[in-house]
Amino acid sequence: MVDVRNVLFVMCDQLRRDHLSCFGGRVHTPNLDALATRGVRFEHAYVQSGVCGPSRMSFYTGRYVSSHGATWNRVPLSAAELTLGDYLRGAGRVATLAGKTHVLPDAEALARFGIEIESERGALLREGGFAVVDRYDGHTPPGPQSGYANYLRSHGYRSDDPWSDYVIAMEDRGTIVSGWQLRNVHLPARVREEHSETAYMTDRALDWIGAQGDRPWVLHLSYVKPHWPYVAPAPWHALYRGADVGPVLRGMQDGTAEEHPVVRAYREHDECRSFAREEVARHVRPAYMGLVAQIDRNVGRILKALEKSGRMRDTLIVFTSDHGDFLGDRGLGEKELFYDEIIRVPLLVYDPSTKADATRGCADSRLVEAIDLVPTFLDALGIATPFHRVEGRSLLPLIRGGGIEPWRDAAFCELDYGFRRARRSLGRGVRECRAWMVTTSRWKYVHWNGMRPQLFDLEADPREACDLGADSRHDGARAEMHDRLLDWLSNLNRRTTIADAEAERRTDAHRSHGIHIGIW
Amino acid sequence: MVDVRNVLFVMCDQLRRDHLSCFGGRVHTPNLDALATRGVRFEHAYVQSGVCGPSRMSFYTGRYVSSHGATWNRVPLSAAELTLGDYLRGAGRVATLAGKTHVLPDAEALARFGIEIESERGALLREGGFAVVDRYDGHTPPGPQSGYANYLRSHGYRSDDPWSDYVIAMEDRGTIVSGWQLRNVHLPARVREEHSETAYMTDRALDWIGAQGDRPWVLHLSYVKPHWPYVAPAPWHALYRGADVGPVLRGMQDGTAEEHPVVRAYREHDECRSFAREEVARHVRPAYMGLVAQIDRNVGRILKALEKSGRMRDTLIVFTSDHGDFLGDRGLGEKELFYDEIIRVPLLVYDPSTKADATRGCADSRLVEAIDLVPTFLDALGIATPFHRVEGRSLLPLIRGGGIEPWRDAAFCELDYGFRRARRSLGRGVRECRAWMVTTSRWKYVHWNGMRPQLFDLEADPREACDLGADSRHDGARAEMHDRLLDWLSNLNRRTTIADAEAERRTDAHRSHGIHIGIW
């Protein structure tokens, strides 16, 4: 029996788990809290990379970064990679997009295969397999796949570039200033709340869902907020101004250990220089928190519409984020690296099936990963997952209970900082900047190309303040985690061009093809 | 200055290094010996897999098996993989094929991209980027890409399937018998020497080279012999009958250690059951040796023609094999696994450049790999190697001397036995049967998925008779080799969709695109 007809996959950009009230955070998120009450809250959900592009490619392909190969932002997704949209299409379904994906097409392959980017096939490769309602990746003016710029102009925001002039701009005593500058984020955006990025994309989703009527659907609603520029429209810009924005965590607390060279190099980036000043963090956080509250309000609009149309009865809903934001913690800004602020994301799953009734409102502390969503969606829709490609596992057995095979006891994450200034300051080549993390419930271990590892004892030091990577008392833990990394890397899915069932059929089958090896 | 205009890349199938007289073997190979005298003989050349398909895909892509993904025979080469032919084409050159490649097209990708297999693009993907003079993969009747069947019929071998009826058939006291049966390989093939597989493909190569005149060319001449069926035409079938075929090595010599479970499972395969009988090994080896001698003779025909036409002055010549053959050593038959009989192959490189004069006739004992040939060919032809994809290194600095960066001190090889009967007898799934080998000049270490490792001390035990994989006295060596495997696996080329120079250009470049991260 398949209870689920529709999937709503909501993603935020740069949303920190610990900011939502349902995850114990300071931002009041009543709509997400209500969703958590009706679904399962995953307390240890890890993304496969702490930066947008590679993290999203893992969400969309169900594969680790070392498998899909798009190791950083704007690295094209190989044409050989299949995505959620491709898997759905194979079963006669369509994955639709409203919002951001960060997919860049594999132009070299398109040229080699003679596929025009504007053709139907080319468009699918350009959009990562999604059918596009409105694609808008954020943090630059909306492109031709988005109607946002025209929408803004039609609502009176007169400009060739209404995004730069209104959406991320503010007025400061009569002067127009830019939200790119952190000093300005206490001011409201020049765009009204109902025309802001979050509201606009919510409208597109609501219109599209409404237009589907009773036809089954899969929608990826992908907000570009609370990602920088940290510009919130009124009244959200002011909601948390002056409120308690929490402590700003310091960096290393073990005076004896030397900070890891890559972390040190990141501190020289512009965003870390700014956020290392506690007053900057305290100035920015209220704007960020307001953007989060605004997202909650807009998700509430969607949930209300689904309730009204009866779609809560047959729609699987996932709410998550591609990674977090340091917001000044550890004296760092932005994202990347492997701390929980960045790679441990919020994940809520609402499953309408009566089989999920027993877990409603529960927290699940097992280690789950971004790559688990593709197999979860396919499982919910009754579509077989091709596990010779997909490396995640369906979460439905966790949500619906019943006989579960042993669940994973480690999660993995990767980084390629070859595109960052840190590479140059460390004097490394573009292919010498990779890192691989494995975390268990006890240890978090990072293997850095050409440098010492990092190690954190998550039980004794849950805030990861003390890097034990060079501590001789922990040789055993490092060796164990090192072994886990080798097992994981060696067993990534390489043989992607034939399915497991075909491999099974071909096993020991040469005689049936008239080939007789070594018979006397 | 580029001295090399042409490349002749000769490969044999299943040719054991230690059988050629230039590598100390018992088969007299005067033509190859002469080539060795004029070029460099690589004493420690390793293939990336001990089975045809994955080994060849590494030769053609310049990438390890875990990177190209074609882990066993008849696993299609992903459409995202580029080959020697693709790299040459990017520089206006063509790689031409006469013989075997074992490439299978990525039909799923072709369908997804709307590429007809018979189109120009489809044909290139089907042929692994080669332009085909005659493609013939051996051990089954020649297919439509080969003219061999018609050639045989035009020379009087009347049959719908002249390959089965003549090329691999013999007459035994008036009865036609099959070369599939090892018992028959002392008999001559029913095909005449000049119409045999090796002679036919040599003719195709000679004709084609002759037709090029003064135009530069790249030819992959790829013999299907001495691979089974071990059927040699007269007089080669008899040349070594009754001769000394060498000792037949026993298996494990350390009575205390238990044989590795995968090796034990391989012993149950048909070919190992046959070759475990020493009389079978001694019966087959003379036929195999005759086939090797015949290849030497035919390579001699090519070399003579190149000499005559002046092409020895501007042609880089490589002679190698895709892997070896146990021929009864260790009580094993056929190939796979990681012993030197299989994965350490003959490799001769003749470089016409005067810069190579100092090394003519030399043996080089550095560790080289099959993946080094693509960058060697490109280097010789003055074409830049895209090292964000290619994982090998040009051999020219070894041959021509001069400033060499430190050379590698380890070589790597892989196995996927998921398609073999051994998988079933060990009760494993199709994705649980992989193994990874690393060898240095001292240690050979094999990491098996879910099983104990193998370890051989190549200094104390060059014949790899004593498996130290479970010997507690060697924990240190195992740990060191384990680390090497992790370093290797983690640093394989994953980011293949943009070149290193582009990554270099994009480093820290967001500000130039109007993106201002974290500025106050």
HADDOCK unambig.tbl for C-alpha pairs under 7 A between the chains (distance, minus, plus):
assign (segid A and resid 66 and name CA) (segid B and resid 494 and name CA) 5.93 0.50 0.50
assign (segid A and resid 69 and name CA) (segid B and resid 494 and name CA) 4.74 0.50 0.50
assign (segid A and resid 69 and name CA) (segid B and resid 495 and name CA) 4.78 0.50 0.50
assign (segid A and resid 69 and name CA) (segid B and resid 496 and name CA) 6.87 0.50 0.50
assign (segid A and resid 70 and name CA) (segid B and resid 495 and name CA) 5.98 0.50 0.50
assign (segid A and resid 71 and name CA) (segid B and resid 495 and name CA) 6.15 0.50 0.50
assign (segid A and resid 75 and name CA) (segid B and resid 497 and name CA) 6.71 0.50 0.50
assign (segid A and resid 75 and name CA) (segid B and resid 498 and name CA) 6.62 0.50 0.50
assign (segid A and resid 76 and name CA) (segid B and resid 497 and name CA) 5.85 0.50 0.50
assign (segid A and resid 78 and name CA) (segid B and resid 497 and name CA) 6.27 0.50 0.50
assign (segid A and resid 79 and name CA) (segid B and resid 80 and name CA) 6.70 0.50 0.50
assign (segid A and resid 80 and name CA) (segid B and resid 79 and name CA) 6.69 0.50 0.50
assign (segid A and resid 80 and name CA) (segid B and resid 80 and name CA) 5.56 0.50 0.50
assign (segid A and resid 106 and name CA) (segid B and resid 497 and name CA) 6.57 0.50 0.50
assign (segid A and resid 113 and name CA) (segid B and resid 121 and name CA) 6.84 0.50 0.50
assign (segid A and resid 121 and name CA) (segid B and resid 113 and name CA) 6.88 0.50 0.50
assign (segid A and resid 180 and name CA) (segid B and resid 516 and name CA) 5.91 0.50 0.50
assign (segid A and resid 181 and name CA) (segid B and resid 519 and name CA) 5.44 0.50 0.50
assign (segid A and resid 181 and name CA) (segid B and resid 520 and name CA) 5.12 0.50 0.50
assign (segid A and resid 182 and name CA) (segid B and resid 518 and name CA) 6.50 0.50 0.50
assign (segid A and resid 182 and name CA) (segid B and resid 519 and name CA) 6.07 0.50 0.50
assign (segid A and resid 182 and name CA) (segid B and resid 520 and name CA) 4.76 0.50 0.50
assign (segid A and resid 183 and name CA) (segid B and resid 520 and name CA) 5.43 0.50 0.50
assign (segid A and resid 270 and name CA) (segid B and resid 517 and name CA) 6.98 0.50 0.50
assign (segid A and resid 270 and name CA) (segid B and resid 518 and name CA) 6.01 0.50 0.50
assign (segid A and resid 270 and name CA) (segid B and resid 519 and name CA) 6.26 0.50 0.50
assign (segid A and resid 271 and name CA) (segid B and resid 517 and name CA) 5.93 0.50 0.50
assign (segid A and resid 271 and name CA) (segid B and resid 518 and name CA) 3.90 0.50 0.50
assign (segid A and resid 271 and name CA) (segid B and resid 519 and name CA) 6.21 0.50 0.50
assign (segid A and resid 274 and name CA) (segid B and resid 518 and name CA) 6.32 0.50 0.50
assign (segid A and resid 274 and name CA) (segid B and resid 519 and name CA) 6.39 0.50 0.50
assign (segid A and resid 274 and name CA) (segid B and resid 520 and name CA) 6.21 0.50 0.50
assign (segid A and resid 418 and name CA) (segid B and resid 507 and name CA) 6.99 0.50 0.50
assign (segid A and resid 419 and name CA) (segid B and resid 503 and name CA) 6.36 0.50 0.50
assign (segid A and resid 419 and name CA) (segid B and resid 506 and name CA) 6.28 0.50 0.50
assign (segid A and resid 419 and name CA) (segid B and resid 507 and name CA) 4.07 0.50 0.50
assign (segid A and resid 419 and name CA) (segid B and resid 508 and name CA) 6.05 0.50 0.50
assign (segid A and resid 420 and name CA) (segid B and resid 507 and name CA) 5.45 0.50 0.50
assign (segid A and resid 420 and name CA) (segid B and resid 508 and name CA) 5.01 0.50 0.50
assign (segid A and resid 421 and name CA) (segid B and resid 507 and name CA) 6.51 0.50 0.50
assign (segid A and resid 421 and name CA) (segid B and resid 508 and name CA) 5.08 0.50 0.50
assign (segid A and resid 430 and name CA) (segid B and resid 500 and name CA) 6.46 0.50 0.50
assign (segid A and resid 430 and name CA) (segid B and resid 503 and name CA) 6.63 0.50 0.50
assign (segid A and resid 430 and name CA) (segid B and resid 504 and name CA) 6.47 0.50 0.50
assign (segid A and resid 486 and name CA) (segid B and resid 486 and name CA) 5.26 0.50 0.50
assign (segid A and resid 489 and name CA) (segid B and resid 489 and name CA) 6.60 0.50 0.50
assign (segid A and resid 489 and name CA) (segid B and resid 490 and name CA) 6.82 0.50 0.50
assign (segid A and resid 490 and name CA) (segid B and resid 489 and name CA) 6.81 0.50 0.50
assign (segid A and resid 494 and name CA) (segid B and resid 66 and name CA) 5.93 0.50 0.50
assign (segid A and resid 494 and name CA) (segid B and resid 69 and name CA) 4.74 0.50 0.50
assign (segid A and resid 495 and name CA) (segid B and resid 69 and name CA) 4.77 0.50 0.50
assign (segid A and resid 495 and name CA) (segid B and resid 70 and name CA) 5.97 0.50 0.50
assign (segid A and resid 495 and name CA) (segid B and resid 71 and name CA) 6.15 0.50 0.50
assign (segid A and resid 496 and name CA) (segid B and resid 69 and name CA) 6.87 0.50 0.50
assign (segid A and resid 497 and name CA) (segid B and resid 75 and name CA) 6.72 0.50 0.50
assign (segid A and resid 497 and name CA) (segid B and resid 76 and name CA) 5.85 0.50 0.50
assign (segid A and resid 497 and name CA) (segid B and resid 78 and name CA) 6.26 0.50 0.50
assign (segid A and resid 497 and name CA) (segid B and resid 106 and name CA) 6.56 0.50 0.50
assign (segid A and resid 498 and name CA) (segid B and resid 75 and name CA) 6.63 0.50 0.50
assign (segid A and resid 500 and name CA) (segid B and resid 430 and name CA) 6.46 0.50 0.50
assign (segid A and resid 503 and name CA) (segid B and resid 419 and name CA) 6.37 0.50 0.50
assign (segid A and resid 503 and name CA) (segid B and resid 430 and name CA) 6.64 0.50 0.50
assign (segid A and resid 504 and name CA) (segid B and resid 430 and name CA) 6.49 0.50 0.50
assign (segid A and resid 506 and name CA) (segid B and resid 419 and name CA) 6.29 0.50 0.50
assign (segid A and resid 507 and name CA) (segid B and resid 418 and name CA) 6.97 0.50 0.50
assign (segid A and resid 507 and name CA) (segid B and resid 419 and name CA) 4.07 0.50 0.50
assign (segid A and resid 507 and name CA) (segid B and resid 420 and name CA) 5.44 0.50 0.50
assign (segid A and resid 507 and name CA) (segid B and resid 421 and name CA) 6.51 0.50 0.50
assign (segid A and resid 508 and name CA) (segid B and resid 419 and name CA) 6.07 0.50 0.50
assign (segid A and resid 508 and name CA) (segid B and resid 420 and name CA) 5.02 0.50 0.50
assign (segid A and resid 508 and name CA) (segid B and resid 421 and name CA) 5.07 0.50 0.50
assign (segid A and resid 516 and name CA) (segid B and resid 180 and name CA) 5.93 0.50 0.50
assign (segid A and resid 517 and name CA) (segid B and resid 270 and name CA) 6.98 0.50 0.50
assign (segid A and resid 517 and name CA) (segid B and resid 271 and name CA) 5.96 0.50 0.50
assign (segid A and resid 518 and name CA) (segid B and resid 182 and name CA) 6.52 0.50 0.50
assign (segid A and resid 518 and name CA) (segid B and resid 270 and name CA) 6.00 0.50 0.50
assign (segid A and resid 518 and name CA) (segid B and resid 271 and name CA) 3.91 0.50 0.50
assign (segid A and resid 518 and name CA) (segid B and resid 274 and name CA) 6.34 0.50 0.50
assign (segid A and resid 519 and name CA) (segid B and resid 181 and name CA) 5.44 0.50 0.50
assign (segid A and resid 519 and name CA) (segid B and resid 182 and name CA) 6.07 0.50 0.50
assign (segid A and resid 519 and name CA) (segid B and resid 270 and name CA) 6.27 0.50 0.50
assign (segid A and resid 519 and name CA) (segid B and resid 271 and name CA) 6.24 0.50 0.50
assign (segid A and resid 519 and name CA) (segid B and resid 274 and name CA) 6.40 0.50 0.50
assign (segid A and resid 520 and name CA) (segid B and resid 181 and name CA) 5.11 0.50 0.50
assign (segid A and resid 520 and name CA) (segid B and resid 182 and name CA) 4.74 0.50 0.50
assign (segid A and resid 520 and name CA) (segid B and resid 183 and name CA) 5.39 0.50 0.50
assign (segid A and resid 520 and name CA) (segid B and resid 274 and name CA) 6.24 0.50 0.50
